[in-house]
Amino acid sequence: MATLKKIFGSVAALALVAGGITAVSLAYAPATQAQTSDSKAVVDAAIKRGEIGEQINGYLDVVDGASPSEKVRASMADINIQRKAVYTNAARAQNVQTAIFAQLTGEKQILKAAPGTYIKDASGVWKKK
């Protein structure tokens, strides 16, 4: 896995911006933003309230015990759908499995998460960062 990370790092750069993801190929392909501004604002607020958080698999999810509104759930689903499209396209371009690309990105998202927000790492348990 460490070798894959090294290869992946030399082939693509990831810019992680406020809960969204932009995958940029070193071949200078156009960047794809995995969020809409409305969904991003709704999700950012829900993350601050502790309703949703980042997971190691590269996707957002509802924190155990939280009851987010339908708007929050819809915005989270919107971002997750767009993330999957970014992961799929970037993984295909880099000739790696989508799940591997997503997890590498998830690891970076967890590292980037603000203190006090919830994350779910490889242990599978929600933790406050």
C-alpha positions in Angstrom: 0.0 0.0 0.0 2.9 2.4 0.8 4.3 1.8 -2.7 0.9 2.5 -4.2 0.7 5.8 -2.2 4.1 6.7 -3.5 3.2 6.0 -7.2 -0.2 7.6 -6.8 1.5 10.7 -5.3 3.8 11.0 -8.3 1.0 10.7 -10.8 -1.7 12.9 -9.3 -2.0 15.8 -6.8 -5.0 16.2 -4.6 -6.2 19.6 -3.4 -8.7 19.2 -0.6 -10.8 22.3 -0.1 -13.2 22.8 2.8 -14.7 19.3 2.6 -14.7 19.2 -1.2 -12.3 17.5 -3.4 -10.5 18.6 -6.5 -8.5 16.1 -8.4 -5.8 17.5 -10.6 -3.9 15.3 -13.0 -0.3 16.1 -13.8 -1.3 15.8 -17.4 -3.1 19.2 -16.8 -6.6 17.9 -17.3 -9.4 20.2 -16.2 -10.1 20.1 -12.4 -13.4 18.7 -11.3 -14.9 20.1 -8.1 -16.9 17.6 -6.1 -19.5 20.0 -4.6 -22.0 22.7 -5.3 -21.7 25.9 -3.2 -25.2 25.3 -1.6 -24.4 21.7 -0.7 -21.0 22.7 0.6 -22.4 25.4 2.9 -25.1 23.1 4.3 -22.6 20.2 4.8 -19.9 22.5 6.4 -22.5 23.8 8.9 -23.6 20.2 9.7 -20.0 19.1 10.2 -19.5 22.0 12.7 -22.7 20.9 14.5 -21.4 17.4 14.7 -24.2 15.8 12.6 -22.0 14.5 9.8 -18.3 13.7 9.4 -15.5 12.4 7.2 -14.8 8.7 6.8 -11.7 6.9 5.9 -13.4 5.6 2.8 -13.5 9.1 1.3 -17.2 9.8 1.8 -19.3 11.8 4.3 -21.8 10.0 6.6 -24.1 10.7 9.5 -22.5 10.6 12.9 -24.0 7.9 15.2 -26.8 9.4 17.3 -27.2 12.5 15.1 -30.5 13.4 13.4 -29.7 15.7 10.5 -32.4 17.4 8.5 -33.5 16.1 5.1 -31.7 19.1 3.5 -28.4 18.1 5.3 -28.9 14.5 4.2 -29.6 15.6 0.6 -26.6 17.9 0.5 -24.4 15.1 1.9 -25.7 12.7 -0.7 -25.0 15.3 -3.4 -21.4 15.7 -2.4 -20.9 12.0 -2.0 -22.3 11.4 -5.5 -20.0 14.0 -6.9 -17.0 12.7 -5.0 -17.7 9.2 -6.4 -17.6 10.6 -9.9 -14.3 12.4 -9.2 -12.8 9.3 -7.6 -14.0 7.1 -10.5 -12.6 9.3 -13.2 -9.3 10.0 -11.5 -8.8 6.3 -10.6 -9.5 5.3 -14.2 -7.0 7.9 -15.4 -4.4 6.6 -13.0 -5.2 2.9 -13.5 -6.1 2.2 -9.9 -9.2 0.9 -8.2 -11.8 3.6 -7.3 -11.9 2.4 -3.7 -8.2 2.8 -3.4 -8.3 6.3 -4.8 -11.2 7.1 -2.5 -9.5 5.8 0.6 -6.3 7.7 -0.1 -8.4 10.8 -0.4 -10.3 9.9 2.7 -7.1 9.7 4.7 -6.2 13.2 3.5 -9.6 14.5 4.4 -9.4 13.1 7.9 -5.9 14.7 8.4 -7.4 18.0 7.2 -10.5 17.8 9.3 -10.8 20.7 11.8 -10.4 20.0 15.5 -13.7 19.2 17.2 -15.2 17.6 14.1 -16.1 14.0 13.8 -14.1 11.5 11.8 -14.4 7.7 11.3 -11.0 6.2 10.7 -10.1 2.5 10.1 -11.3 1.5 13.5 -14.9 2.1 12.3 -15.8 4.3 15.3 -16.7 7.9 15.2 -14.2 10.1 17.1 -14.0 13.8 17.8 -10.8 15.1 16.3 
